[in-house]
Amino acid sequence: MKRFRLTFTIFLMSLIMVVSCKEKSDLKALLNEKDSIALKNKLEEVFIKNELVGMSVLVLSDGKIAWHSAFGKANMSQHIPITENTIYRVASISKTIIAIAIMQLWEDGKVDLDTDISNYLGWSLRNPKFPDIPITLKQLLSHQSGIRDGEGYQRFSNDMISEKLDIRELFLSNESYFTDDQFADHSPGDYFSYANCSWGIIASVIENVSQQRLDNYCRKEIFKPMALKADFNVANLTHLDSLAVLYTYDDEKWISQADDYSDKLPQNRAFEGYELGQNGLLFGPQGSLRSSAKDLSAIAIMLMNDGTYNNNQILEKATVDFMLKSQWEYNGKNGDTWENFFLSYGIGIHQTTNTPNGDIIFPDRKMVGHPGIAYGLLSDMYLEKDKRSGIIFITNGSKNKFEYGEKSTFYQVEEDIFQTVFPYLKTIEQNAIPKN
């Protein structure tokens, strides 16, 4: 299958430019200048109330960017502002991109989601408590594999480059980084338990099957065809001044936690002698994607458009439908919900159910996407395919500790953003309805 079909001609390019200009003009009409200013002012109040370092907010309507604005600082020491092109380490939203990558390989017949994943690793991955039950890609992609972030995971992450570690050293019971809490007491497929380290297994499969390093595969097969600057390899970014530093606040001062390259350049994490599939955690498939809000919106729009973006077919429609379909739903006892936050999950995709006082973004629609939190950052990328709407929110730090909201299981700052944006999104949607 040829995934990417470039159909541009000189004539079509001219036509698209005309349509693009018209779309921009139409979008301005959807939210008049007064409302646009009002929305920005109200978000500024949220920004100040939550004492954030910086933030990006982007609203999608009718499958397009309907509103986008930036607030605060990307780099406090160098006084660099957040802009619409600021790139963040977006944390667990990365998992959705990895799911897209593995589903491309599935479309091409290179992997089976239901077979023993050991077939793609070259070694046997088993829960020692259930040694006769295979673990599958589908279970990993929906957090039902029984793998957990055991005590050895952080130590492995800290040592994996300096010691040139193999990912087997984390998952095999006779290896030094293995701990008994690496696997749950539930058999594979029986229980939802959100985990990060398991995505290193998925990434190792991507490398073994595609014979490309994870960052190179995603760049070639996803980011370049979509004309995105996003990347899993921070050393590949060409404009480091557009990269947001991630901050926490402690002892009455701001402390940079990640992506502070004020006085040094990022190093390529692929150590000398690295072999494909040796350690899929190397480029952070669980959380190390660097992306702007605009690039995340392109991913959301691609999913809304049944896998197509700018005339490039990234995924097939049936694949998108399968990814967005629930692979696990909470029945009261079959998972760890993180206090009723995770109640349904697809293929690398979180699904909101709009449970009262639960996983609510906008009250009139259920949404799919992913949140992220790490090193002071908080992020959200969510969409509603039928209404072709969505929201991207990212902040690179808060003086206040993130606390749960009063009306949902999102954090208070997320809840504030969603509640502020919602009436304006409704206005945009109402103004888009043709009047007879």
C-alpha positions as CSV (number, residue, x, y, z in Angstrom):
1,M,0.0,0.0,0.0
2,K,1.2,3.5,-0.8
3,R,0.4,5.5,2.2
4,F,1.2,8.9,0.9
5,R,-0.2,10.1,-2.4
6,L,1.0,13.6,-3.2
7,T,-1.6,14.9,-5.6
8,F,-0.6,18.5,-5.8
9,T,-0.3,20.2,-9.2
10,I,0.5,23.8,-9.8
11,F,-3.2,24.5,-10.5
12,L,-4.3,22.7,-7.3
13,M,-1.7,24.5,-5.2
14,S,-3.2,27.8,-6.4
15,L,-6.7,26.6,-5.7
16,I,-5.8,25.4,-2.2
17,M,-4.2,28.8,-1.5
18,V,-7.4,30.5,-2.4
19,V,-9.5,28.1,-0.3
20,S,-7.1,28.5,2.6
21,C,-7.5,32.2,2.5
22,K,-11.2,31.9,2.4
23,E,-11.2,29.5,5.4
24,K,-9.2,31.9,7.4
25,S,-11.7,34.7,6.6
26,D,-14.6,32.4,7.5
27,L,-13.0,31.5,10.8
28,K,-12.7,35.1,11.8
29,A,-16.4,35.5,11.2
30,L,-17.2,32.5,13.5
31,L,-15.9,34.4,16.6
32,N,-16.1,38.1,16.2
33,E,-13.3,40.3,17.4
34,K,-15.2,41.3,20.6
35,D,-15.7,37.6,21.6
36,S,-12.1,36.7,20.6
37,I,-10.8,39.4,22.9
38,A,-13.1,38.4,25.7
39,L,-12.0,34.7,25.4
40,K,-8.3,35.8,25.6
41,N,-9.0,38.0,28.6
42,K,-10.8,35.2,30.4
43,L,-8.1,32.8,29.7
44,E,-5.6,35.4,30.9
45,E,-7.5,35.3,34.2
46,V,-7.2,31.5,34.4
47,F,-3.5,31.9,33.6
48,I,-3.0,34.4,36.5
49,K,-5.3,32.5,38.9
50,N,-3.3,29.3,38.5
51,E,0.0,31.1,38.5
52,L,1.3,29.4,35.4
53,V,4.6,30.0,33.7
54,G,3.2,29.8,30.2
55,M,0.4,28.1,28.3
56,S,-1.0,27.5,24.8
57,V,-4.7,27.0,24.1
58,L,-6.1,26.0,20.7
59,V,-9.7,25.3,19.8
60,L,-10.8,23.2,16.9
61,S,-14.1,23.5,15.1
62,D,-15.4,22.0,11.8
63,G,-12.1,20.2,11.6
64,K,-10.0,23.4,11.5
65,I,-8.2,25.6,13.9
66,A,-10.8,28.1,15.1
67,W,-8.9,29.9,17.8
68,H,-5.3,29.8,19.1
69,S,-3.4,31.9,21.6
70,A,-0.3,31.8,23.8
71,F,0.5,33.2,27.2
72,G,3.5,33.7,29.4
73,K,7.1,32.5,29.1
74,A,8.8,29.6,27.4
75,N,12.1,30.4,29.0
76,M,12.1,32.5,32.2
77,S,15.9,33.1,32.4
78,Q,16.1,34.3,28.8
79,H,12.7,36.0,28.8
80,I,11.5,34.1,25.7
81,P,7.7,34.3,25.4
82,I,5.4,31.5,24.5
83,T,4.2,31.8,20.9
84,E,1.9,29.9,18.6
85,N,5.0,28.0,17.4
86,T,6.4,27.1,20.9
87,I,7.4,23.4,21.2
88,Y,6.8,21.5,24.4
89,R,7.8,18.1,25.7
90,V,4.1,17.0,25.7
91,A,4.4,13.9,28.0
92,S,1.9,11.1,27.6
93,I,0.2,12.5,24.4
94,S,3.3,10.8,22.9
95,K,1.5,7.4,23.4
96,T,-1.1,8.3,20.8
97,I,1.7,9.0,18.2
98,I,3.3,5.6,19.0
99,A,-0.1,4.0,18.6
100,I,-0.4,5.6,15.1
101,A,3.0,4.2,14.2
102,I,2.3,0.6,15.3
103,M,-1.1,0.8,13.5
104,Q,0.6,1.8,10.3
105,L,2.7,-1.4,10.6
106,W,-0.5,-3.3,11.3
107,E,-2.1,-2.0,8.1
108,D,1.0,-3.1,6.2
109,G,0.6,-6.6,7.6
110,K,3.8,-6.5,9.5
111,V,2.4,-7.0,13.0
112,D,-0.6,-8.9,14.4
113,L,-2.2,-7.2,17.4
114,D,-3.4,-10.4,18.9
115,T,-0.3,-12.6,18.7
116,D,2.4,-13.2,21.2
117,I,4.5,-10.1,21.2
118,S,7.6,-12.2,21.9
119,N,7.5,-13.1,18.2
120,Y,8.5,-9.5,17.4
121,L,11.0,-9.0,20.2
122,G,13.3,-12.0,19.8
123,W,12.9,-13.0,23.4
124,S,10.1,-14.2,25.6
125,L,8.1,-11.5,27.5
126,R,5.9,-13.1,30.2
127,N,4.3,-12.1,33.5
128,P,6.2,-14.5,35.8
129,K,3.0,-15.0,37.7
130,F,1.2,-16.2,34.5
131,P,4.1,-17.8,32.4
132,D,1.8,-19.6,30.1
133,I,-0.3,-16.7,29.0
134,P,1.1,-14.5,26.1
135,I,1.1,-10.8,26.1
136,T,-0.1,-9.1,23.0
137,L,0.3,-5.7,21.3
138,K,-3.4,-4.9,21.8
139,Q,-3.1,-5.5,25.5
140,L,0.0,-3.2,25.6
141,L,-1.7,-0.5,23.6
142,S,-4.8,-0.5,25.9
143,H,-2.9,-0.8,29.2
144,Q,-4.2,-4.4,29.8
145,S,-0.9,-6.3,29.6
146,G,-0.4,-6.6,33.3
147,I,2.9,-4.6,33.1
148,R,3.4,-1.9,35.7
149,D,6.0,0.8,36.4
150,G,7.9,-1.2,39.0
151,E,10.5,0.2,41.3
152,G,13.3,-0.8,38.9
153,Y,11.8,1.3,36.1
154,Q,13.2,4.7,37.3
155,R,16.6,3.2,38.0
156,F,16.6,1.6,34.5
157,S,15.7,4.9,33.0
158,N,18.5,6.7,34.8
159,D,21.1,4.1,33.8
160,M,20.0,3.0,30.3
161,I,22.3,5.4,28.3
162,S,25.4,5.3,30.4
163,E,25.2,1.5,30.8
164,K,23.9,0.9,27.3
165,L,21.1,-1.3,28.7
166,D,18.9,-3.7,26.9
167,I,15.2,-3.4,27.7
168,R,15.2,-7.1,28.6
169,E,17.0,-6.2,31.8
170,L,13.9,-4.5,33.1
171,F,11.4,-7.2,32.2
172,L,13.2,-10.5,32.7
173,S,13.0,-11.9,36.3
174,N,16.6,-13.0,36.3
175,E,18.0,-9.5,35.4
176,S,19.3,-6.8,37.8
177,Y,16.7,-4.1,37.1
178,F,13.7,-6.4,37.5
179,T,11.5,-6.0,40.6
180,D,8.5,-8.1,41.7
181,D,6.2,-5.2,41.2
182,Q,7.0,-4.9,37.5
183,F,3.9,-7.1,36.8
184,A,0.4,-7.1,38.3
185,D,-1.2,-10.0,40.1
186,H,-3.8,-10.1,37.2
187,S,-3.3,-12.1,34.1
188,P,-2.8,-10.4,30.7
189,G,-6.0,-9.0,29.3
190,D,-8.0,-9.0,32.6
191,Y,-7.2,-5.6,34.2
192,F,-6.5,-2.0,33.1
193,S,-3.3,-0.6,34.8
194,Y,-1.9,2.5,33.2
195,A,1.9,2.1,32.7
196,N,4.7,4.0,31.0
197,C,7.5,1.4,30.7
198,S,5.3,-0.9,28.6
199,W,5.5,1.6,25.7
200,G,9.2,0.8,25.5
201,I,8.2,-2.7,24.5
202,I,5.9,-1.3,21.7
203,A,8.7,1.0,20.5
204,S,11.2,-2.0,20.4
205,V,8.7,-3.8,18.2
206,I,8.4,-0.8,15.9
207,E,12.2,-0.8,15.5
208,N,12.5,-4.5,14.9
209,V,9.7,-4.7,12.4
210,S,10.4,-1.5,10.5
211,Q,14.2,-1.7,10.8
212,Q,14.2,2.0,11.6
213,R,15.1,3.7,14.9
214,L,11.9,5.0,16.6
215,D,12.6,8.7,16.1
216,N,13.5,8.1,12.4
217,Y,10.4,6.0,11.7
218,C,8.0,8.6,13.2
219,R,9.7,11.4,11.4
220,K,9.6,9.7,8.1
221,E,6.1,8.1,8.2
222,I,4.1,10.6,10.3
223,F,5.7,14.0,10.9
224,K,7.3,14.8,7.4
225,P,4.2,13.7,5.4
226,M,2.1,16.0,7.7
227,A,4.7,18.8,7.4
228,L,5.1,18.8,11.2
229,K,8.1,20.0,13.2
230,A,7.3,17.5,16.0
231,D,10.0,15.0,16.9
232,F,11.0,12.3,19.4
233,N,14.6,13.3,19.2
234,V,15.2,16.7,20.8
235,A,18.7,16.8,19.3
236,N,17.0,16.9,15.9
237,L,15.2,20.2,16.6
238,T,16.7,23.1,14.6
239,H,15.2,26.0,16.7
240,L,15.9,25.4,20.3
241,D,14.8,28.9,21.2
242,S,11.3,27.8,20.3
243,L,11.5,25.0,22.9
244,A,9.6,25.6,26.2
245,V,11.6,24.9,29.4
246,L,9.5,22.9,31.9
247,Y,9.4,24.3,35.5
248,T,8.3,23.4,39.0
249,Y,8.2,25.8,41.9
250,D,9.9,24.9,45.2
251,D,11.4,26.8,48.1
252,E,10.2,30.1,46.7
253,K,12.0,29.7,43.4
254,W,11.4,28.3,39.9
255,I,13.4,25.2,39.1
256,S,13.9,24.1,35.5
257,Q,13.1,20.4,35.2
258,A,13.5,19.6,31.5
259,D,14.5,21.1,28.1
260,D,16.6,23.9,29.5
261,Y,19.3,24.3,26.9
262,S,20.3,27.9,27.7
263,D,23.9,27.0,28.1
264,K,24.2,23.5,26.4
265,L,23.0,21.6,23.4
266,P,20.9,18.5,23.7
267,Q,22.7,15.2,23.1
268,N,21.5,12.5,20.8
269,R,20.3,9.7,23.1
270,A,21.3,6.9,20.7
271,F,24.5,5.7,22.2
272,E,27.4,4.3,20.2
273,G,26.7,0.7,19.3
274,Y,22.9,0.9,19.8
275,E,21.1,-1.8,17.9
276,L,17.5,-1.5,16.6
277,G,15.1,-2.9,19.2
278,Q,17.7,-3.0,21.9
279,N,15.8,-0.5,24.1
280,G,12.6,1.2,22.8
281,L,12.5,3.5,25.8
282,L,15.6,5.4,24.5
283,F,13.6,8.1,22.8
284,G,10.7,8.2,25.3
285,P,7.7,6.7,23.5
286,Q,5.8,7.1,26.7
287,G,6.3,10.8,27.0
288,S,9.2,12.5,25.2
289,L,7.5,13.8,22.0
290,R,8.3,17.5,21.4
291,S,5.5,19.2,19.7
292,S,3.7,22.5,19.4
293,A,0.0,22.9,20.0
294,K,-0.4,23.5,16.3
295,D,1.2,20.2,15.4
296,L,-0.9,18.4,18.0
297,S,-4.0,19.9,16.4
298,A,-2.8,18.5,13.0
299,I,-2.8,15.0,14.6
300,A,-6.3,15.6,16.0
301,I,-7.5,16.8,12.6
302,M,-6.0,13.8,10.8
303,L,-8.0,11.5,13.1
304,M,-11.2,13.6,12.5
305,N,-10.5,13.2,8.7
306,D,-10.4,9.4,8.8
307,G,-6.6,9.2,8.7
308,T,-6.0,11.8,6.0
309,Y,-4.1,15.1,6.3
310,N,-3.2,17.5,3.5
311,N,-4.0,14.8,0.9
312,N,-1.6,12.4,2.6
313,Q,-3.1,9.1,4.0
314,I,-1.5,8.5,7.3
315,L,-4.0,5.8,8.4
316,E,-6.9,4.1,6.8
317,K,-10.4,5.0,7.9
318,A,-11.1,1.6,9.4
319,T,-7.9,1.8,11.4
320,V,-8.9,5.2,12.9
321,D,-12.3,3.8,13.8
322,F,-10.6,0.8,15.5
323,M,-8.2,3.1,17.4
324,L,-10.9,5.3,18.7
325,K,-13.2,2.4,19.7
326,S,-13.1,1.3,23.3
327,Q,-10.9,-1.7,24.0
328,W,-11.6,-1.5,27.8
329,E,-14.4,-0.1,29.9
330,Y,-14.5,0.0,33.6
331,N,-17.1,-2.3,35.1
332,G,-16.4,-1.5,38.8
333,K,-13.6,-4.0,39.3
334,N,-11.5,-4.5,36.2
335,G,-9.0,-1.7,36.5
336,D,-7.2,1.1,38.3
337,T,-9.2,4.2,37.2
338,W,-7.0,6.9,38.8
339,E,-9.9,8.1,40.9
340,N,-12.4,7.8,38.0
341,F,-10.3,9.5,35.4
342,F,-9.6,6.5,33.2
343,L,-13.0,4.8,32.6
344,S,-12.5,3.8,28.9
345,Y,-9.5,3.4,26.7
346,G,-8.9,2.6,23.1
347,I,-5.7,2.0,21.1
348,G,-3.4,4.6,22.7
349,I,-6.4,6.8,23.1
350,H,-8.2,7.9,26.3
351,Q,-12.0,8.1,26.0
352,T,-14.1,10.4,28.2
353,T,-17.5,9.0,29.3
354,N,-18.9,12.2,30.8
355,T,-19.6,10.5,34.1
356,P,-21.1,13.0,36.6
357,N,-18.2,14.7,38.5
358,G,-15.9,12.5,36.5
359,D,-14.0,12.6,33.2
360,I,-15.8,15.6,31.7
361,I,-14.2,18.1,29.2
362,F,-17.2,19.6,27.6
363,P,-20.6,18.6,29.0
364,D,-22.4,18.0,25.7
365,R,-20.0,15.6,24.1
366,K,-17.7,12.6,24.8
367,M,-14.2,13.1,23.6
368,V,-11.1,11.0,22.8
369,G,-7.5,11.9,23.0
370,H,-4.8,11.9,25.7
371,P,-3.6,13.9,28.7
372,G,0.0,14.4,29.8
373,I,1.8,15.4,33.0
374,A,5.6,15.4,33.7
375,Y,8.3,17.7,35.0
376,G,5.8,20.5,35.7
377,L,4.1,20.3,32.4
378,L,0.4,19.5,32.0
379,S,-1.1,18.9,28.5
380,D,-4.3,17.8,26.8
381,M,-5.2,16.8,23.2
382,Y,-8.8,15.9,22.8
383,L,-11.2,15.7,19.9
384,E,-14.8,14.8,19.1
385,K,-14.9,13.2,15.7
386,D,-18.6,13.7,14.8
387,K,-18.8,17.4,15.8
388,R,-15.2,17.8,14.4
389,S,-14.3,19.8,17.4
390,G,-11.3,19.7,19.8
391,I,-9.1,21.4,22.3
392,I,-5.3,21.5,22.9
393,F,-4.1,22.9,26.2
394,I,-0.5,22.9,27.4
395,T,1.3,24.6,30.3
396,N,5.0,24.4,31.1
397,G,4.6,24.9,34.8
398,S,2.6,26.2,37.7
399,K,3.5,27.9,41.0
400,N,0.6,25.9,42.6
401,K,0.6,22.2,42.9
402,F,-1.9,20.6,40.5
403,E,-5.1,19.7,42.4
404,Y,-8.2,17.9,41.1
405,G,-11.0,20.0,39.9
406,E,-14.3,20.5,41.8
407,K,-16.6,19.3,39.0
408,S,-14.5,16.7,37.2
409,T,-11.5,14.4,37.6
410,F,-9.3,16.6,35.5
411,Y,-7.0,19.0,37.4
412,Q,-8.5,22.4,38.4
413,V,-6.5,24.3,35.8
414,E,-7.7,22.0,33.1
415,E,-11.3,22.3,34.3
416,D,-10.9,26.1,34.3
417,I,-9.6,26.1,30.7
418,F,-12.4,23.8,29.5
419,Q,-15.2,25.7,31.2
420,T,-13.8,29.0,29.9
421,V,-13.5,27.8,26.3
422,F,-16.8,25.9,26.1
423,P,-19.3,28.7,25.6
424,Y,-17.1,30.3,22.9
425,L,-16.8,26.9,21.2
426,K,-20.6,26.7,21.2
427,T,-20.7,30.2,19.7
428,I,-18.3,29.2,17.0
429,E,-20.4,26.1,16.2
430,Q,-23.7,28.1,16.2
431,N,-22.2,30.8,13.9
432,A,-21.1,28.1,11.5
433,I,-24.6,26.7,11.0
434,P,-25.9,28.0,7.6
435,K,-28.8,30.4,8.0
436,N,-31.6,30.0,5.4
